[in-house]
Amino acid sequence: MLKMLDEATDSNKDAHFIAYVRFWDGMSAVEELLFCKPIKLKATAIALFDILNNFINEANIEWKNCVGICTDGARTVSGRFKSIQALVKQKSPLCIWTHCMIHREALASKEISPGLNIVLMIVVTVVIYIKMRPLKSRIFSGLCKDMGAVHSSLLFYCEARWLSRGKFLQRVYELRNEITIFLEEENLPEAEKFRDSLFLMKLSYLVDIFEKLNALNLQLQGSNVHMFDTSDKINDFVEN
């Protein structure tokens, strides 16, 4: 039995501890959601392990059947001495920890060149200016409708969501003309950037990069996906 553990925060800002399990049923590998439990206090290693251990005991599952756990690289879950991994190994000494491939891919994709990062930060600033002000957001939406744009709103960028950056940048690029006019009407200096061909070229390059990263990310997900398969897909992506 192999467990995949992760923390997640929903739209209400409530934290949850989620566990998936992979096990053999006869000659078939089965993947199921083991549990999704609320994190009531701090997300410490002991608190999260208690949630996991209590479920294991209540379900009458033997710890010796746990042969592996897969998590992100956070110290709370992956640390060598005071982490969920260490506490699990006290229950099942032969259990092997694996660093999640998707989390590793997401971490690697955060590193971009300073020149491209400046473009990203400018875009983030512009979107926050529009989205965080209800009046500005309505004016921008009306402008998009008047210009016959495909979309009438921008998307927020959230680092915790793997596909967020690609979709966020794609929407900005598709509405670049509407954004330019809006910024000029607001007399904001960022309007010059959206008129600059070099800036737009870098923005389109970012869109292409994260479109491919999103495609790779989706390929790494799904049922019956194993470490060797994901490793091959990542190697193919790097080579191409």
URPE-V221108 format. One record per residue. RES is the residue in one small letter. SS is DSSP state (H for helix, E for strand, L for the rest). Layout:
# URPE-V221108
RES_SS / RES_SS
This chain:
# URPE-V221108
m_L / l_E / k_E / m_E / l_E / d_E / e_E / a_E / t_E / d_L / s_L / n_L / k_L / d_L / a_E / h_E / f_E / i_E / a_E / y_E / v_E / r_E / f_E / w_E / d_E / g_L / m_L / s_E / a_E / v_E / e_E / e_E / l_E / l_E / f_E / c_E / k_E / p_E / i_L / k_L / l_L / k_L / a_L / t_L / a_H / i_H / a_H / l_H / f_H / d_H / i_H / l_H / n_H / n_H / f_H / i_H / n_H / e_H / a_L / n_L / i_L / e_L / w_H / k_H / n_H / c_L / v_L / g_E / i_E / c_E / t_E / d_L / g_L / a_L / r_H / t_H / v_H / s_H / g_L / r_L / f_L / k_L / s_L / i_H / q_H / a_H / l_H / v_H / k_H / q_H / k_H / s_L / p_L / l_L / c_L / i_E / w_E / t_E / h_E / c_L / m_H / i_H / h_H / r_H / e_H / a_H / l_H / a_H / s_L / k_L / e_L / i_L / s_L / p_H / g_H / l_H / n_H / i_H / v_H / l_H / m_H / i_H / v_H / v_H / t_H / v_H / v_H / i_H / y_H / i_H / k_H / m_L / r_L / p_H / l_H / k_H / s_H / r_H / i_H / f_H / s_H / g_H / l_H / c_H / k_H / d_H / m_L / g_L / a_L / v_L / h_L / s_L / s_L / l_L / l_L / f_L / y_L / c_L / e_L / a_L / r_L / w_L / l_L / s_H / r_H / g_H / k_H / f_H / l_H / q_H / r_H / v_H / y_H / e_H / l_L / r_H / n_H / e_H / i_H / t_H / i_H / f_H / l_H / e_H / e_H / e_L / n_L / l_L / p_L / e_H / a_H / e_H / k_H / f_H / r_H / d_L / s_H / l_H / f_H / l_H / m_H / k_H / l_H / s_H / y_H / l_H / v_H / d_H / i_H / f_H / e_H / k_H / l_H / n_H / a_H / l_H / n_H / l_H / q_H / l_L / q_L / g_L / s_L / n_L / v_L / h_L / m_H / f_H / d_H / t_H / s_H / d_H / k_H / i_H / n_H / d_H / f_H / v_H / e_H / n_L
